[in-house]
């Protein structure tokens, strides 16, 4: 789905958000209703931020097991590294 988030998380976040807007918009409950509405809207944002998001080719499939993943071969250099060249440098105070 959009942003790699599953439909269940979109529905849960959407319901919390719409319920919070409805309570806040109608003014139900006075001050306590406004506080509950703001908390519902914040809970909607937190639930959407906590949603697992999947991107890439395997986003629609279940996660693969660790045994299915092949370990990459270790990088071994063909020849040993050469020594670094010496840098001839003068003293800055001699310039």
C-alpha positions in Angstrom: 0.0 0.0 0.0 1.0 3.7 0.1 4.4 4.2 1.8 4.8 0.5 2.3 2.4 0.4 5.2 -0.2 -2.4 5.4 -3.9 -1.7 5.2 -4.5 -2.7 8.8 -2.3 0.1 10.1 -3.9 2.6 7.7 -7.3 1.7 9.0 -6.3 1.8 12.7 -4.6 5.2 12.3 -7.5 6.5 10.2 -10.1 5.5 12.7 -8.3 7.1 15.6 -7.7 10.3 13.5 -11.3 10.6 12.3 -12.7 9.9 15.8 -10.4 12.6 17.3 -11.5 15.1 14.6 -15.2 14.3 15.1 -15.0 14.7 18.9 -13.0 17.9 18.5 -15.2 19.3 15.8 -18.5 18.7 17.6 -17.2 20.0 20.9 -18.5 17.1 22.8 -17.5 16.8 26.4 -16.2 20.3 26.8 -12.6 20.5 28.0 -12.3 16.8 28.7 -13.6 16.0 25.2 -11.0 18.4 23.6 -8.2 16.7 25.6 -9.4 13.2 24.5 -9.7 14.4 20.9 -6.2 15.7 20.9 -4.9 12.5 22.5 -6.7 10.4 19.9 -5.1 12.5 17.1 -1.7 12.0 18.7 -2.3 8.3 19.1 -3.1 8.1 15.4 0.2 9.7 14.6 2.1 7.4 16.9 0.4 4.3 15.6 1.2 5.3 12.0 4.8 6.0 13.0 5.0 2.6 14.7 3.6 0.7 11.6 6.0 -1.7 10.0 6.9 -0.4 6.5 8.2 -2.7 3.7 9.9 -1.5 0.6 11.4 -3.2 -2.4 10.7 -6.4 -4.3 9.7 -8.6 -1.4 7.3 -6.1 0.4 4.2 -8.2 -0.4 5.7 -11.5 0.7 6.5 -12.8 4.2 10.0 -12.3 5.5 12.4 -15.0 4.5 14.0 -17.2 7.0 17.6 -16.7 8.0 18.5 -20.1 6.5 17.4 -19.0 3.1 19.9 -16.1 3.0 23.2 -17.0 1.6 26.2 -15.4 3.4 28.4 -13.2 1.1 31.9 -14.5 0.4 34.5 -12.7 2.5 36.6 -10.2 0.6 40.2 -11.5 0.3 42.7 -9.3 -1.5 44.7 -11.0 -4.3 48.0 -9.6 -3.2 49.2 -8.0 0.0 48.9 -4.2 0.2 51.9 -2.2 -0.8 53.6 0.1 1.7 52.6 3.7 1.6 54.9 6.1 -0.2 57.0 8.4 1.8 56.1 12.1 1.5 59.0 14.6 1.5 57.9 17.6 3.5 59.8 20.6 4.8 59.3 22.6 7.9 56.7 25.4 7.6 59.0 27.8 9.5 61.7 27.5 6.8 59.5 29.0 4.1 
